[in-house]
């Protein structure tokens, strides 16, 4: 008689465990990405005369806000200008797909030209400069930027 009770009890315990797992247990958290948005590397590097007479050559990348992409921005710009996909203007030679890239480049160049070489060589000063560039891009363009990255920096 014990085997007859053991099998239904075992099935009931397994069913209760499965119900708990499906209904009551907290779902496993998805791993959080360390970089949420698209990283857009500016296609041309910057060569800038610095405030102290030296010059810097650097590459810059933008981390877009989550959901914002360069291709999406280009599609919106094409729709707003009334151009279809066939009639959309191609990017200027040396520029990427970001429609407001010339404005972004101007902001970066202007910001870099006002600093001294040591500001690019010191980590804290470089971080302040990146925050200032991000703030100006946000204020003067429609580009949604979470961060500015200096991917390569050379000061001479």
Order of alpha helices (4+ residues) and beta strands (2+ residues): alpha-beta-beta-beta-alpha-alpha-alpha-alpha-beta
